[in-house]
Amino acid sequence: MSRTPKDPELASRLSRRNVLGVAAGATAATLLSGAAAQATSPQGGTSPGHGHGHGHGHGHGKGRAVLPPGRLGIQLYSLRDKVSTLGFAPVFAELEKYGYDEIEFAGYTQGSAGAITLSQLKRLAKDHGLNPIGSHVGYYDDNNPGAYTFAQNLTKVLDEAEALGLKHIGTASGPFRYGSTVDGWKRAAEDFNTYGAAARKRGMKFYQHNHAEEFSFATDKPKVRLYDVLLAETDPDLVYLEMDIYWAFCAQFRFGKRADGTPAPFNPIDYVLKQPNRYPLFHVKDGTRNDAARDGYDMTDVGDGDIDYKNFLSRVTARTDRGRTYHHWQTEHDNPVESFAFARKSSEHLHSLRESRCGD
């Protein structure tokens, strides 16, 4: 189903890992025969790692790998169609073949594939060499006291994260619970500090994942960027960030000017380089530049777009000696054409990136 990787380091690791999960792999082979054909068809993309040649440095050379070993994950929301119909076991078998090291959950159920307990889910991930690194949970649903959110059921959310052995537990919800004013975001920051303190007591890190709107401006103080309020008002020892790189670049396009038209440029990577320890997790999501689109980009498979991941990963991981062990990189596509093809292509592209030897 998956191609043999060109990266010797990846090929060696996969040869060791293929020993694991034989039974699950056999099940996956039966269930996925049709999906695999689609994933390797021209429509699914048979040239992994071949972008459109927009000059963002694919770097298929002989230098050191840009992607640190053991740190490639995937947000399972990208594979929700497969999880809901096939179940976690066949999905994890595929991810193992594609060279993934980690997974980030977007729920713990598998739809028509049947019930699965948290202990079974944890064991299944381990059997396929996948480390559950984090999970996305809702921030709040104030109209539903039984909602599975941090605000309504913090203890249950943390209990289940702990049962799965997660090191990070977070939300992809924006801090808009109390509106888009500075004071509203200060209140949301207080919530996040509370969740962060509770997570820390259990040995976990609470994190917030951005979309573009977090970089917009406060409605009561139009010169103040809301993301800056979040950073300033949350305790850096309690609240961490997962930068979705694609949405951050969309925000750069959308919110590079204030409402009155005055320039307010920013570079997403500058936030990371200023406070690198606040960003343990990243979403690696690609986009083709389209100035006619609202967000300035059209989402695409990683490696097929214009976001320079070779440069981004290199600069972040080079900032300190811990850069190649501290950060975790989760591939994602909100609506891939074929989700297994997306996962395979993204892994092969990122593993193919090499640092330049002569500074080219």
PEDAZI-V18595 format. One record per residue. N is the residue number from 1. SS is DSSP state (H for helix, E for strand, C for the rest). OMEGA is omega in degrees with one decimal (999 if undefined). NEAR is the number of other C-alpha atoms within 10 Angstrom. Layout:
N SS OMEGA NEAR
N SS OMEGA NEAR
This chain:
1 C 179.1 18
2 C -180.0 18
3 C 173.4 14
4 C -175.9 13
5 C 175.9 20
6 C -178.4 12
7 C -178.7 15
8 H -179.7 12
9 H 179.0 12
10 H -179.1 20
11 H 179.5 15
12 H -179.3 11
13 H -179.0 13
14 H 179.4 18
15 H 177.4 11
16 H -173.7 9
17 H -179.0 16
18 C 176.4 15
19 C -176.0 9
20 C 169.6 16
21 C -177.3 20
22 H -178.7 13
23 H 179.2 11
24 H 179.8 19
25 H 178.1 21
26 H 176.9 13
27 H -179.4 14
28 H -178.4 20
29 H 178.6 17
30 H -175.5 10
31 H -168.0 13
32 C -175.6 20
33 H 178.5 12
34 H -179.1 10
35 H -178.4 17
36 H 178.8 18
37 H 178.6 13
38 H -177.0 17
39 H -178.1 25
40 C 177.5 21
41 C 176.4 12
42 C 178.8 10
43 C 179.6 11
44 C 177.6 21
45 C -177.8 18
46 C -179.9 16
47 C -175.8 13
48 C 176.8 24
49 C 179.1 23
50 C 177.8 16
51 C -177.4 18
52 C 178.5 12
53 C -178.4 12
54 C 173.9 14
55 C 179.6 10
56 C 163.3 16
57 C 177.1 20
58 C 168.8 22
59 C 178.5 18
60 C -176.7 17
61 C -176.9 13
62 C 178.9 13
63 C 179.0 13
64 C 178.5 12
65 E 176.4 21
66 C -179.0 24
67 C 179.0 23
68 C 179.3 20
69 C 175.4 14
70 C -173.6 18
71 C 178.3 20
72 E 177.6 23
73 E 177.4 29
74 E 173.8 27
75 E -172.9 25
76 H 172.3 26
77 H 179.0 19
78 H -177.4 21
79 H -175.1 23
80 H 178.6 22
81 H 179.9 17
82 H 179.0 22
83 H -175.2 22
84 H -178.2 15
85 H -177.0 13
86 H -177.0 19
87 C -176.7 21
88 H -174.1 26
89 H 178.5 23
90 H 178.6 21
91 H 179.5 20
92 H 177.5 26
93 H 177.9 27
94 H -178.9 24
95 H 176.4 24
96 H 179.8 23
97 H -176.6 20
98 C 175.9 25
99 C 177.4 25
100 C -179.9 27
101 C -170.8 23
102 E 175.7 25
103 E 174.3 24
104 E -174.6 22
105 E 171.3 21
106 C -174.4 19
107 C -173.7 12
108 C 179.6 16
109 C -176.2 18
110 C 169.4 19
111 H -174.9 17
112 H 178.2 11
113 H 175.5 15
114 C -176.7 11
115 C 175.6 12
116 C 179.6 14
117 C 178.8 11
118 H 179.4 17
119 H 176.9 12
120 H -179.7 12
121 H 178.6 18
122 H 179.8 17
123 H -179.3 14
124 H 177.7 18
125 H 179.9 22
126 H -179.2 16
127 H 179.9 19
128 C 175.9 25
129 C -177.5 21
130 C -179.3 24
131 E 175.6 23
132 E -171.0 23
133 E -177.3 24
134 E -179.4 29
135 E 175.5 25
136 E 178.9 22
137 C 179.3 19
138 E 177.4 18
139 C -176.3 27
140 C 167.6 20
141 C -171.4 15
142 C 177.3 12
143 C -176.5 8
144 C -178.1 10
145 C 179.0 12
146 C -176.3 10
147 C 177.8 15
148 C -177.7 17
149 E 176.2 21
150 H -175.6 23
151 H -174.6 19
152 H -174.9 19
153 H -176.1 15
154 H -177.2 16
155 H 179.6 15
156 H 178.9 13
157 H -178.9 20
158 H 177.0 20
159 H -175.9 13
160 H 176.3 15
161 H 178.9 24
162 H 179.3 18
163 H 179.3 12
164 C -179.5 23
165 C -177.8 18
166 C 175.1 21
167 C -180.0 19
168 E 175.8 23
169 E -171.8 27
170 E -178.9 28
171 E 173.7 24
172 C 177.4 18
173 C 176.6 17
174 C -179.2 18
175 C -175.9 26
176 C -175.9 17
177 C -176.5 16
178 C 177.3 13
179 C -175.0 14
180 C 176.1 18
181 C 176.9 19
182 H 179.7 22
183 H 177.6 14
184 H 179.3 17
185 H 173.8 23
186 H 176.8 19
187 H 177.5 19
188 H 178.0 22
189 H 176.2 21
190 H 175.5 15
191 H -176.4 17
192 H 176.5 28
193 H 177.6 21
194 H -179.9 20
195 H 179.5 24
196 H 178.9 24
197 H 179.4 18
198 H 178.7 18
199 H -178.3 27
200 H 178.5 17
201 H -180.0 9
202 C 178.2 13
203 C -179.5 14
204 C 174.6 22
205 E 173.7 24
206 E -179.4 28
207 E 175.6 28
208 E -179.8 24
209 E -175.3 20
210 C 159.7 24
211 C -177.3 19
212 C -170.3 21
213 H 178.1 18
214 H -178.2 24
215 H 176.8 24
216 C -173.3 23
217 E -179.5 23
218 C -178.5 21
219 C -179.4 15
220 C 178.6 11
221 C -170.0 12
222 C 175.0 15
223 C -176.8 16
224 C 177.1 17
225 E -174.5 19
226 H 179.5 26
227 H 177.9 19
228 H 175.9 15
229 H 179.6 21
230 H -179.5 22
231 H -176.0 17
232 H -171.7 12
233 H 176.6 17
234 C 179.2 20
235 C -177.9 18
236 C 176.2 15
237 C -176.7 14
238 C -174.6 20
239 E -179.0 26
240 E -176.5 26
241 E 168.7 23
242 E -179.3 23
243 E 167.4 25
244 E -170.6 23
245 H 178.9 23
246 H -177.5 25
247 H 176.5 26
248 H 176.8 22
249 H 172.6 23
250 H 178.6 24
251 H 176.9 23
252 H 178.7 21
253 H -173.8 19
254 H -170.9 18
255 C 173.4 24
256 C 173.7 18
257 E 175.1 17
258 C -177.6 17
259 C -179.6 13
260 C 177.2 8
261 C 179.3 9
262 C -177.3 10
263 E 174.8 11
264 C -174.6 12
265 C 172.7 12
266 C 176.0 17
267 C -177.2 12
268 H -175.8 20
269 H 179.2 17
270 H 176.5 11
271 H -177.5 15
272 H -176.7 18
273 H 178.4 16
274 H -179.4 10
275 C -171.5 11
276 H -178.0 19
277 H 177.4 17
278 H -175.4 22
279 C 178.2 21
280 C -174.2 20
281 E 174.8 25
282 E 167.4 20
283 E 178.5 22
284 E -175.6 27
285 C -172.4 23
286 E 178.9 27
287 E 174.2 24
288 E -176.2 18
289 E 179.9 18
290 C -176.1 12
291 C 178.9 11
292 C -179.7 9
293 C -179.6 11
294 C -174.9 11
295 C -179.7 21
296 C -179.9 18
297 E 168.6 22
298 E -176.1 18
299 E -180.0 21
300 E 178.6 20
301 C 179.8 31
302 C -177.2 29
303 C 179.8 31
304 C -175.3 21
305 C -171.9 23
306 C 179.4 21
307 C -172.7 24
308 C -177.4 15
309 H 175.4 23
310 H 179.8 22
311 H -176.4 15
312 H -179.5 14
313 H -178.5 23
314 H -177.3 19
315 H -179.0 16
316 H -175.8 18
317 H -179.4 20
318 C -171.6 13
319 C 175.3 14
320 C 177.8 12
321 C -179.1 9
322 C -174.8 11
323 H -177.9 19
324 H 176.8 20
325 H -173.4 14
326 H -172.3 16
327 C 179.5 22
328 E -170.8 25
329 E -176.8 26
330 E 175.5 26
331 E 179.4 26
332 C 168.6 28
333 C -175.3 26
334 C -177.7 15
335 C -179.3 16
336 C 177.5 17
337 C 174.8 14
338 C -166.6 21
339 H 177.0 24
340 H 177.5 27
341 H 177.1 26
342 H -177.6 25
343 H -179.2 28
344 H -177.8 28
345 H -177.8 28
346 H 179.2 26
347 H -176.5 26
348 H 178.5 26
349 H -176.6 22
350 H 177.1 26
351 H -177.7 24
352 H -174.9 24
353 C -179.4 27
354 E 177.6 20
355 C -179.5 22
356 C -179.7 17
357 C -174.9 10
358 C 177.9 6
359 C 178.9 5
360 C 999 7
